[in-house]
Amino acid sequence: MPARTSETGRRAAVLGSPIAHSLSPVLHRAAYAELGLDDWSYDRFEVDEAGLPGFVGELDDSWAGLSLTMPLKRAIIPLLDEVSDTAASVEAVNTVVLREDGRRVGDNTDIPGMIAALRERGVEKVESAAILGAGATASSALAALARVCAGPVTAYVRSEARAEEMRGWGERLGVDVRTADWERAAEAFAAPLVIATTPAGTTNALAGAVPDAVGTLFDVLYDPWPTALAAAWSDRGGKVVGGLDLLVHQAVLQVEQMTGRTPAPLAAMRAAGEQALAAR
């Protein structure tokens, strides 16, 4: 059953903690304006794991959907009536659609968003790949690579516990995951596709190790941008996919699910995101 689109005053929002930095309101509001949904609103709310059940429990039928960011992507799952196979595969929900019958349906648009962002830059299939980091975004990256990478994926991590976790995700997602110590992270640059999933500043020290011949870098950060690694990669003539690309593509899918309107206005949403980042 699709999300309702005819009633007035429909609401949506992004929840997380911290949340003040989120660009989601900018992107979704730009989509609403382009689609003529003048009576729709999209806000942000500071909500942690302890406060999530109470917030969700108070939603009325004016709500169309929620976007979830850290630390709520796993915490939301017990509060849902249904979870998509994509979200279940990584135990992470970033999108909730509130159906007409009151059911709460969870999905993960980060994974198809990554695939769409790569495809937009001409990356359809690679023979191998590397991931820098092993956090929540890394598992989504592995799920995307299950559809993009034909061969092994090497994850560069800081501990054996993280290495075991990444190998476990690989088994679950059907990806041949190999692990290496973070101290060898510069070796990742030989791969045709490198996905950097680490927090801001983590890869700065690696920028000087970027070789003359590189493939594609997908750096999931968007602020500050470019990262030192992304700038060095561009200087070497490599393709760079950024965090804003991911953010926009996953938001496009959220807008389509929440409003029932397709296609969502990708260009307008990206332009709004770029303008907001430039103003920071």
LUMTORVEX-78832 format. One record per atom (N, C-alpha, C, O): residue in three letters; x, z, y. Coordinates in steps of 0.02 Angstrom, whole numbers, plus 50000, padded with zeros to 5 digits. Atoms other than C-alpha are relative to their C-alpha. Layout:
<pts>
ALAXZY/...
</pts>
This chain:
<pts>
MET500435000049940/MET500005000050000/MET500445000050062/MET500865004450069/PRO499555000449942/PRO500824994850164/PRO499875005550050/PRO499345008650052/ALA500094995349944/ALA501095006150311/ALA499474997450047/ALA499404991350056/ARG500525002149954/ARG499655005850433/ARG500284997250064/ARG500784999750090/THR499755003149939/THR499874994750584/THR499464999450054/THR499614997350110/SER500545001449953/SER498174994450669/SER499825005950045/SER499565004950100/GLU500204994349960/GLU497935012250731/GLU500445000950061/GLU501004998350065/THR499614998749939/THR498495018150901/THR500425006249990/THR500285010449947/GLY499614994049999/GLY499835030850933/GLY500405001649938/GLY500495007449921/ARG499594998750059/ARG500885028650778/ARG500685002950019/ARG500965001250072/ARG499384996449985/ARG502445039450770/ARG500514999049945/ARG500334998149886/ALA499444999850046/ALA504145038750688/ALA500575003650034/ALA500565004750094/ALA499454996249971/ALA505765048150712/ALA500595000249951/ALA500514998849892/VAL499414998750041/VAL507525051350649/VAL500135007550000/VAL500095010750052/LEU499864992950008/LEU507945068650583/LEU500715000949975/LEU500964996849936/GLY499334998450024/GLY509655076450556/GLY500305005650042/GLY499985008250087/SER499654994849962/SER510925088950618/SER500754999049990/SER501014999849934/PRO500235001149931/PRO511815085050730/PRO499644993350007/PRO499734988849965/ILE500405006149993/ILE510655071550797/ILE500044996950069/ILE499814991350079/ALA500005002549931/ALA510985069450984/ALA500354993350007/ALA500184989550052/HIS499615006149995/HIS512205055150952/HIS499634993949971/HIS499864988349981/SER500315005350039/SER510975044750850/SER499774994150043/SER499464995150096/LEU500235006149967/LEU510675026750904/LEU499334997649973/LEU499054992749999/SER500625002450031/SER509125025150795/SER499424999250049/SER499074994250046/PRO500555001149953/PRO507885028150938/PRO500094993750041/PRO499604990150055/VAL499885006149961/VAL508705014251039/VAL499814993849960/VAL499484989349986/LEU500135005950042/LEU508585001950894/LEU499264999249985/LEU498994993749991/HIS500715000450019/HIS506815006150839/HIS499564998650061/HIS499084994750056/ARG500405001349940/ARG506115006551016/ARG500084992850023/ARG499604989850047/ALA499905007149983/ALA506894989451049/ALA499584995649956/ALA499304990649978/ALA500415003950047/ALA506024982950894/ALA499265000450019/ALA498914995450019/TYR500704999249982/TYR504354990250947/TYR499834995850062/TYR499304992650065/ALA500125003949939/ALA504514982151119/ALA499964992649984/ALA499524989150010/GLU499995007150018/GLU504934965251043/GLU499384998049960/GLU499134992449966/LEU500575001450043/LEU503504966450918/LEU499335001450035/LEU498805000150006/GLY500624998649964/GLY502244971651051/GLY499645006249976/GLY499035006949986/LEU500304993750024/LEU501944988750972/LEU500065005350054/LEU500435010250047/ASP499934995849941/ASP501704997151139/ASP499765007249990/ASP499955011650028/ASP500264993350011/ASP500795012151067/ASP500385003749945/ASP500175009149923/TRP499574996750049/TRP502165016350942/TRP500555003950036/TRP500795001850089/SER499464996049971/SER503455029850979/SER500505001749945/SER500345002249886/TYR499474998250047/TYR505115034250899/TYR500455005150034/TYR500725003750088/ASP499634994649969/ASP506005050650934/ASP500565002549953/ASP500645000049898/ARG499504996850043/ARG507435061250868/ARG499885007550001/ARG499685010450051/PHE500104992850006/PHE507325079150805/PHE500585003149963/PHE500805000749911/GLU499474996050032/GLU508685091650765/GLU499685004049944/GLU499325008849957/VAL500294996750058/VAL508215097050589/VAL500545000949948/VAL500884996149929/ASP499514998950053/ASP509335105250459/ASP499635000749933/ASP499015000049931/GLU500304999750066/GLU509025107550273/GLU499475005649996/GLU498955004749964/ALA500484994450002/ALA508155124350298/ALA499354998350035/ALA498825000550014/GLY500595001549961/GLY506955117250426/GLY499614993849977/GLY499064992550000/LEU500315006450020/LEU506555100950335/LEU499315000949967/LEU498854997249986/PRO500664999450031/PRO505105106950223/PRO499455001650050/PRO498904998850046/GLY500504998349949/GLY504195114550372/GLY499834994150044/GLY499254993050060/PHE500125005949958/PHE504415098950478/PHE499574994949964/PHE499084992549991/VAL500375005050038/VAL503805087250342/VAL499295002449985/VAL498814998549986/GLY500664997350016/GLY502355098750298/GLY499524999750058/GLY498914999950047/GLU500435000049941/GLU501685097950476/GLU499834992950024/GLU499474992250074/LEU500145006949978/LEU501615078850489/LEU499274998349989/LEU498984999749936/ASP500705002150007/ASP499875072150523/ASP499974992449988/ASP500484989149980/ASP500075007050018/ASP499155054950492/ASP500184995150056/ASP500094989150049/SER499745004549948/SER499845048150656/SER500714997649983/SER500954992950014/TRP499315001650017/TRP501565047350574/TRP500044994249952/TRP499684993949902/ALA499895005850043/ALA502155030950500/ALA500625000649957/ALA500644998149901/GLY499394999550040/GLY503895035650443/GLY500535004250032/GLY500485006350090/LEU499434996049979/LEU505515045150456/LEU500654996549980/LEU500694993349927/SER499325001850018/SER507345040450461/SER500375006549989/SER500275011350026/LEU499634994050015/LEU508515053250383/LEU500744998650004/LEU500994993749978/THR499275000349999/THR510345056050422/THR500265006649972/THR499875010849949/MET499704994050029/MET511555069550368/MET499755006250036/MET499675006150097/PRO499874998850071/PRO511295082450297/PRO499364999549957/PRO499295003349909/LEU500684999950028/LEU509525077650243/LEU499864994749947/LEU499324994749917/LYS500155005750044/LYS509715062250133/LYS499855002049928/LYS499474998649893/ARG500164997550067/ARG509695072249973/ARG499465005450003/ARG499055006049958/ALA500474994449994/ALA508695087250035/ALA499274997650004/ALA498825001349986/ILE500685002649993/ILE507175076150069/ILE499684998349933/ILE499074998249928/ILE500275002850062/ILE506995070349889/ILE499475004449967/ILE498965001749946/PRO500524995950031/PRO506035085449819/PRO499345000250038/PRO498835002250011/LEU500604999949959/LEU504785083549961/LEU499604993549997/LEU499104992750032/LEU500305006750003/LEU504315065649914/LEU499574999149938/LEU499675002549888/ASP500435001750057/ASP502985058449800/ASP500304994449958/ASP500144993749898/GLU499725005750035/GLU503985043049754/GLU500684998350033/GLU500764998850093/VAL499345002049975/VAL505795037249770/VAL500184993249968/VAL500094992349908/SER499835006650025/SER506375019249753/SER500605000349952/SER500985005149953/ASP499435000250046/ASP507605014249618/ASP500664999850038/ASP501155002850016/THR499395000549961/THR508885010049752/THR500225006950024/THR500805008750019/ALA499844993249976/ALA508795027549827/ALA500195004649943/ALA500655008649949/ALA499854995750057/ALA508765035849657/ALA500694998749972/ALA501015003349946/SER499365001750029/SER510335026649605/SER500585003750032/SER501105004750000/VAL499474996249966/VAL511365036249734/VAL499755006950023/VAL500115010450059/GLU500304993649982/GLU510225051449754/GLU500035001250075/GLU500215006650098/ALA499994999549927/ALA510065047949940/ALA499444995850029/ALA499384989950016/VAL500565003349967/VAL508535043650043/VAL500125000250075/VAL500245005650104/ASN499935000149927/ASN508715037950223/ASN499374997550035/ASN499354997050096/THR500615002849973/THR506955031050246/THR499405002949962/THR499375002849901/VAL500634997750030/VAL505245038750216/VAL499434996450034/VAL499374996450095/VAL500615003249975/VAL503645028850235/VAL499415004249980/VAL499335006149922/LEU500604995950012/LEU502025038650252/LEU499414995349990/LEU499194992050036/ARG500525004850019/ARG500655029050162/ARG499315002350023/ARG499205008150041/GLU500694998549980/GLU498805028250203/GLU499705005549958/GLU499315009649983/ASP500294994950044/ASP498395039050052/ASP500365006750004/ASP500225011349965/GLY499654993749991/GLY499585052550113/GLY500645000749959/GLY501005005649966/ARG499394999750041/ARG500975048649989/ARG500624998850043/ARG500614994850090/ARG499365000749966/ARG502765050350050/ARG500484996349954/ARG500654998749900/VAL499605004450042/VAL503855036349984/VAL500704999350030/VAL500774997350088/GLY499325000249976/GLY505755037049999/GLY500384993849977/GLY500284991449921/ASP499595005850016/ASP506975022550003/ASP500695001050031/ASP500805005550070/ASN499335000049971/ASN508795019150044/ASN500134993050027/ASN500214988349988/THR499875006649970/THR509085004850167/THR500734999150018/THR500944993850041/ASP499285000749987/ASP510945008550187/ASP500314994949953/ASP500734990949973/ILE499705004450050/ILE511344999150027/ILE499854992750014/ILE500314988750020/PRO500135007049982/PRO510424982850064/PRO500244998350070/PRO500394992550084/GLY499735001149934/GLY510974985150245/GLY500734998049998/GLY500954993650035/MET499305001850009/MET512794984650191/MET500074992849974/MET500484988949999/ILE499965006750030/ILE512494969150086/ILE499824994850052/ILE500154989650056/ALA500215004849948/ALA511594960450230/ALA500544999350054/ALA500664993750078/ALA499485000349949/ALA512974964950353/ALA500594995949976/ALA500884992050014/LEU499465004050028/LEU514294957650237/LEU499804992649996/LEU500204988250012/ARG500235006950007/ARG513264942150204/ARG499994996550068/ARG500154990550072/GLU500015002949933/GLU513064939350391/GLU500704997550021/GLU500754992850059/ARG499315002149985/ARG514974938050401/ARG500294995449947/ARG500894994249945/GLY499785004950050/GLY515054926050254/GLY500295003049937/GLY500594999449897/VAL499734996850060/VAL515544938850121/VAL499435000749949/VAL499015005249955/GLU500525000050051/GLU514444935149971/GLU500245003149935/GLU499885006849902/LYS499724997750063/LYS515594939149824/LYS500755000750007/LYS501094996450036/VAL499274999050001/VAL517344946249802/VAL500215001949929/VAL499805004449890/GLU499754998750067/GLU518434948349649/GLU500225007349991/GLU500245009849935/SER499814992950003/SER518994966149692/SER499885002950068/SER499784999350117/ALA500124996749936/ALA518774979049828/ALA500325006949999/ALA500525009449947/ALA499734993249993/ALA519414995649894/ALA499545004050046/ALA499255001350092/ILE500384995449958/ILE518525010749968/ILE500465005550024/ILE500825008549984/LEU499634994449971/LEU519345023150085/LEU499515005750009/LEU499055005350049/GLY500444994249996/GLY518525040050061/GLY499545000749940/GLY499504996249898/ALA500424998650059/ALA517315047949938/ALA499395004150017/ALA499145007849975/GLY500594996149981/GLY515875055450036/GLY499354996549982/GLY499344992149939/ALA500665002850016/ALA514025051150036/ALA499984992550014/ALA499664988849976/THR500015007249984/THR514315034250119/THR500384996049947/THR500214990349935/ALA499625003550052/ALA515575029849984/ALA499574998349940/ALA499664993049910/SER500435001550057/SER514255031049849/SER499534994250016/SER499404990049973/SER500415005849980/SER513135019149947/SER500414993650001/SER500174988349983/ALA499565005850001/ALA514625007549968/ALA500104997649928/ALA500124991649916/LEU499925002050070/LEU514875007749779/LEU499374996449975/LEU499424991549939/ALA500625003350020/ALA513045003349754/ALA499954993050028/ALA499714988549994/ALA499995006749971/ALA513234988749872/ALA500504995649964/ALA500374989749951/LEU499485003850034/LEU514834983349785/LEU499794998049929/LEU500044993149902/ALA500265001850066/ALA513894983249619/ALA499694993050002/ALA499664989649951/ARG500325006649992/ARG513044967549688/ARG500474995050032/ARG500324989050033/VAL499555004549962/VAL514514960349786/VAL500664998849964/VAL500954993449969/CYS499325000350028/CYS516104963949687/CYS499974998549925/CYS499635001949887/ALA500005002150070/ALA516424955149522/ALA500495004049957/ALA500415004349896/GLY499484996650037/GLY517934965649473/GLY500075007350019/GLY499585010450039/PRO499904992849989/PRO518694982949496/PRO499985002150073/PRO500124998150118/VAL500004997049933/VAL518494994349646/VAL500465006149997/VAL500385010449955/THR499544994349996/THR519895006449692/THR499805004550057/THR499745002250114/ALA500184995149949/ALA519405022149785/ALA500605004450015/ALA500905007349970/TYR499434995949978/TYR520745031249886/TYR499725006650026/TYR499355006850075/VAL500314993449988/VAL520345049849890/VAL500545005350007/VAL501125004249991/ARG499524994649986/ARG521145066449935/ARG500055005249945/ARG500505009449947/SER499984994850052/SER520775076849779/SER499764997149933/SER499404992149931/GLU500225002250066/GLU520505075149592/GLU499255001049992/GLU498924997249957/ALA500724998950004/ALA518765082349613/ALA499624994050029/ALA499134991750001/ARG500305005949970/ARG518325067949730/ARG500104993949956/ARG499654989749950/ALA499865005650045/ALA519145055749610/ALA499505000049942/ALA499234994849924/GLU500474999550055/GLU518065062049467/GLU499304998150022/GLU498924994849986/GLU500665001649974/GLU516525060749576/GLU499914992550008/GLU499394989849990/MET500055007249990/MET516885042649621/MET499984996349933/MET499614991449926/ARG500035003150066/ARG517225038049439/ARG499325001049969/ARG499064996649934/GLY500684998850026/GLY515575046149394/GLY499494995450031/GLY499054992849997/TRP500465004749967/TRP514655035949524/TRP500104993049973/TRP499624989249964/GLY499865006650027/GLY515515020449457/GLY499654999049933/GLY499354993849922/GLU500335000550065/GLU514885023949281/GLU499244999350009/GLU498924995449974/ARG500735000049990/ARG513135027049345/ARG499774993350029/ARG499234990950012/LEU500205006149965/LEU513115011249453/LEU500254993649966/LEU500104988149989/GLY499755005950035/GLY513994999749331/GLY500584996650035/GLY500664990550031/VAL499425002649964/VAL515564997749437/VAL500645002749968/VAL500685008649953/ASP499354997950027/ASP517334998149368/ASP500405003350056/ASP500755000050094/VAL499674996249947/VAL518015011849481/VAL500655003049976/VAL500695006449925/ARG499354997050011/ARG519845016349484/ARG500165004350061/ARG499935002750116/THR499864995549944/THR520525030249593/THR500755000550012/THR501164999849966/ALA499304999249980/ALA522145032949687/ALA500035005350054/ALA499545006550090/ASP499904994849951/ASP522845046649797/ASP500004997050071/ASP500234991450082/TRP500055002249931/TRP522525045349984/TRP500684998050029/TRP500724993750073/GLU499335001649975/GLU524415044850014/GLU500184992649988/GLU500634990050020/ARG499875007050015/ARG524375027249941/ARG499484995350032/ARG499424989550013/ALA500575003649973/ALA522915021550049/ALA500184993250029/ALA499774988650028/ALA499805006549972/ALA523905007450132/ALA499994994549948/ALA499954988649965/GLU500035005050054/GLU523914998849962/GLU499314996649998/GLU499244991149971/ALA500675002850000/ALA522054995949987/ALA499974993450037/ALA499544989250022/PHE500055005849957/PHE522424982450115/PHE500144993449965/PHE500044988149993/ALA499905006150039/ALA522904970149979/ALA499344997449971/ALA499314991749948/ALA500655002050028/ALA521074969649922/ALA499654995150047/ALA499744995550107/PRO500375004749958/PRO519964955349984/PRO499465003350042/PRO499245000550092/LEU500514996349961/LEU518684968250044/LEU500195007449998/LEU500285010449945/VAL499864992949993/VAL519064985750109/VAL499435003250038/VAL499245000950092/ILE500544996449966/ILE517664997850153/ILE500265007050018/ILE500425011049974/ALA499774993549975/ALA518185012750261/ALA499395004350013/ALA498985002650056/THR500594995749994/THR516935026950244/THR500175006950027/THR499765011550023/THR499764993449979/THR517935041250320/THR499795001750072/THR499604997350110/PRO500184998049933/PRO517575051450478/PRO500474997250053/PRO501024994850037/ALA499615002749943/ALA518225046250650/ALA500705003150000/ALA500795009149992/GLY499304997949995/GLY520115047050665/GLY500385000249935/GLY501005000349935/THR499674999150065/THR520475048250479/THR500474994249983/THR501004995349955/THR499595005950019/THR521155030550461/THR500474997850056/THR500824992750047/ASN499585002249944/ASN522075029650628/ASN500734999149979/ASN501064994450001/ALA499305000350020/ALA523755033050546/ALA500154993949957/ALA500744992249947/LEU499905005850044/LEU523485017950432/LEU500044993550039/LEU500224988350011/ALA500045006249961/ALA523305005450574/ALA500664996250001/ALA500674990049999/GLY499355003249997/GLY525165002050581/GLY500224996849935/GLY500714993149933/ALA499825002750066/ALA525194997650396/ALA499604993749982/ALA499684991049927/VAL500395006050015/VAL523984983050408/VAL500464994049995/VAL500844992650042/PRO499545005650008/PRO524894967750339/PRO499784993850039/PRO499254993750070/ASP500155006149962/ASP524954950450414/ASP499414996049971/ASP499044992950009/ALA500545003650033/ALA523744943050287/ALA499505005049972/ALA499675008949928/VAL500524995250022/VAL522114952650263/VAL499354996349988/VAL499254990750010/GLY500655002850014/GLY520364949550200/GLY499485002650049/GLY499525001450109/THR500544997349959/THR518804958550263/THR500025007650000/THR500105010749948/LEU500064992849992/LEU518694976250330/LEU499295001650021/LEU499034998850069/PHE500654997349980/PHE517024985150335/PHE500115007350018/PHE500185011649974/ASP499894993249976/ASP517265000750442/ASP499325002650022/ASP499025000050069/VAL500694997849989/VAL515645010850443/VAL499915003850066/VAL499355005650083/LEU500064996549936/LEU516035019550609/LEU499764995150055/LEU499884989150052/TYR500195004249943/TYR515265013250772/TYR500155003250067/TYR500094999950118/ASP499844996749937/ASP515785026050902/ASP500535005349986/ASP500385010249952/PRO499785005449955/PRO517145025150958/PRO500134993549962/PRO500284993549902/TRP499885006650029/TRP517335006550928/TRP500374995650049/TRP500224995750109/PRO499785000350070/PRO518404997950883/PRO500445006049982/PRO500765009050025/THR499534995150024/THR519325010550778/THR500704996950003/THR500774990850008/ALA499325002650000/ALA521215009150777/ALA500114995249941/ALA500454990149948/LEU499935004350059/LEU521105001750602/LEU499654993350011/LEU499934988049994/ALA500375006249988/ALA519774988950652/ALA500364995650051/ALA500384989450043/ALA499645003849949/ALA520784983750805/ALA500624996649970/ALA500764990849984/ALA499415002950032/ALA522354981250702/ALA499814994449952/ALA500164989349948/TRP500245005050047/TRP521374971550572/TRP499824993550038/TRP500014988050016/SER500185005949959/SER520664959850705/SER500624996550026/SER500654990350027/ASP499375002949976/ASP522414957350776/ASP500344995849948/ASP500704991049964/ARG499705003850055/ARG522964951050605/ARG499574994149979/ARG499754990449933/GLY500435005750016/GLY521544938450602/GLY499505001249945/GLY499184996549921/GLY500484998550053/GLY520484947450472/GLY499295000650025/GLY499185001850084/LYS500704998949983/LYS518594948350469/LYS499875007550004/LYS500135011449964/VAL500184992949993/VAL517884964950530/VAL499245000650005/VAL498924997450046/VAL500714998149997/VAL516144971650496/VAL499995007350022/VAL500345011549994/GLY499994993349971/GLY515744987250597/GLY499395004149984/GLY498905001749955/GLY500554995550013/GLY514625002250588/GLY499364998150035/GLY498814999450009/LEU500615002149966/LEU513424994950716/LEU499644994549959/LEU499034994249957/ASP500305005150043/ASP513154980150599/ASP499595003349945/ASP499035001349932/LEU500374996350052/LEU512674992250461/LEU499395003450029/LEU498845002950000/LEU500554996349970/LEU511605002750576/LEU499414995550016/LEU498834997250004/VAL500535004749981/VAL510634987750639/VAL499654997249939/VAL499044997049936/HIS500315003050059/HIS510354979850469/HIS499585005049961/HIS499045003249935/GLN500424995150036/GLN509744995950389/GLN499385001850042/GLN498855003250014/ALA500574998649957/ALA508624999150541/ALA499484994449998/ALA498884995850001/VAL500465005650007/VAL507874981750526/VAL499545001149940/VAL498935000249944/LEU500404998850060/LEU507314986150350/LEU499535005950009/LEU498965005849984/GLN500444994349987/GLN506625002850408/GLN499404998050043/GLN498834999850027/VAL500555002249957/VAL505604994750546/VAL499494996049960/VAL498894996949968/GLU500465004150040/GLU504884982150424/GLU499585004349953/GLU498985003049944/GLN500384995750046/GLN504394995750300/GLN499505004450037/GLN498935005250015/MET500434995349964/MET503665007550429/MET499424996550036/MET498874999250038/THR500525003449961/THR502694994750532/THR499624994849960/THR499064992949978/GLY500315005450037/GLY502294981750400/GLY500094993250033/GLY499794988350011/ARG499895006249963/ARG502904968350522/ARG500674997049981/ARG501195000349985/THR499385003450017/THR504184955550466/THR500024993150031/THR499494989950039/PRO499374996350002/PRO505424949850514/PRO500085004450061/PRO499815002950115/ALA499834995849942/ALA506044963850625/ALA500504996250044/ALA500884992150018/PRO499595003949953/PRO506954957550781/PRO500745002250000/PRO500945006250042/LEU499304998250008/LEU508774958950727/LEU500404999250064/LEU500765003750085/ALA499605001449941/ALA509514951050883/ALA499855004950056/ALA500315007450089/ALA500194995349947/ALA508534962051004/ALA500255007149985/ALA500465010750030/MET499784993450020/MET508974977650906/MET500765000750008/MET501015005850032/ARG499274999849992/ARG510824973350902/ARG500195000250074/ARG500645004150093/ALA499845000149928/ALA510854969451089/ALA499875006950031/ALA500265009250072/ALA500164993349974/ALA510024986251126/ALA500535005049978/ALA500745009350018/GLY499484995550024/GLY511304995251018/GLY500664999050036/GLY500995003850054/GLU499385001549964/GLU512774986451100/GLU499975002650071/GLU500475005350096/GLN500084997649931/GLN512104990651273/GLN500065007650003/GLN500385010350047/ALA499984992750000/ALA511865008951228/ALA500715002549987/ALA500935007450018/LEU499314997950014/LEU513625010251156/LEU500454998850060/LEU500885002950076/ALA499595001649941/ALA514385001851309/ALA499905005150055/ALA500355006250096/ALA500154995249947/ALA513545014751420/ALA500275007049985/ALA500265011350029/ARG499754993350017/ARG514315029551328/ARG500695001250029/ARG500985006550019/
</pts>
